[in-house]
Amino acid sequence: MLPKENRLTKKRDFEKVLKRGKGFKQKTLFLKTIENDLPQSRFGIIVSKKTARKAVDRNKIKRQIREIIWKNIKKIRKGHDLVFIAWPLIKNEDYQGKLSIIENSLQKISFLEK
């Protein structure tokens, strides 16, 4: 489970990242990031009803993304807020597909150490 200090929970934090953050697009995921003044990075995940109609499916996608972040948290650069926005094609991907998409996204924006 993702530790509490590594979660974005407040609406104003999400809005700040979405309005002022830099974005990176892939076919199944959109990633927005902005610096914060904290010693750790924080993460937020958005899965809309357009992406997955059923709450069960939306929650499954969120759980899988959280798990991937949790496994890679020591390799992710500190001091940033990141918001992952899932697009409808993500529900066609299995866990390994999501893992490679997220790791690839983080490497392209130089957030994941090798």
N, C-alpha and C positions, 0 to 999 in steps of 0.2 A: 504494500500500500504506500502511496505517495505521502511523505510526511507533511504535516499541516503547514510548516513554515515554507514549503515548496509549492503551495497552492495559491492560485488567484481566487479570491472569494467575493470581493466587493465589486459592485457594479461600476463604481468610478474607476477602479483599476482596469477592468475590462475595457471601458470606454476610452481611457487614456491610451492603452495599447492600440486599440482599433483606430483611433483618430490620428495619433502621432507616430505610430510604429512603422517600421519598414516592412514590406511584404515580400513573400516569395511564393510563387504559384507552382503547383504540380497538377496533374490531371485529377487527382483524388483528394488533394489536401492543399490548404492555403495556410501559410505560417506568417504571423505578424510578430515583430519583436521590437522592444525598446529597452534602453538601459534603466536600471533602478539604482537606488543608493543603498542597497542591502548587500550583505556578504554572500547571499545565496540567490539562485535563480528561482523564479516562480512560474508556474505553468497553469494555463487555463485551456479548457476544451469546449468547443461549441459544435453540437450536432443538431441541426434543425429538423423540423418535421418534414421539410422537403427532401432531406437526405434519407431519413428512415421514418416511415409513417408510425410504426409501433414504438412505444416507449421501451419495450424490451430490447428491440434492435438498437435504438439510440444508446441505451445504457451499456449494451454489450460493446459497441464501438468505443465508447468512452473508457470502459474498463480496460479494453485492449490497449488503447493509446496510453493510458496511465501506467499500465504494466511495462510497456516499452520505455517510457520515460524513466520509470523507477529503476529498470535494469541498467540504463545508460547514464544515470544522474551524476555519477562520479566523473564521467568523461565530458559532460556538458559544461561549457564556460559559465562562470559565476557572474552574478550582478546584472541579470537581465530578466525581463518579464516576457514570456512567450505565450501566444495564444494560437492553438491549433484549431482550424475551422475545417470540418470534414465536408466534402462534397459528395453528391449522390453516388458516384462511381466507387466510393470506398466500400460500400456494402457488398460489392462483388469480389473484394479482396479477402483472402484468408489471413490468418495471423502473420505468417511469414511474409506475405506481400505487404502488409501494413508495416511490419518491422523494417523491411528494406526501404520502403518509401520514406518513413520518418528518419531513419539513419542517413539516407541519401540527402534529404532536405537539410538536415543539420550540418552535414559535411559541406554542402554547397555554400552555405552561408558562414562557414568556418566556426561553427559552434561545437562541433564534436571532435575531440582529440582522438587520434588513432592509437 
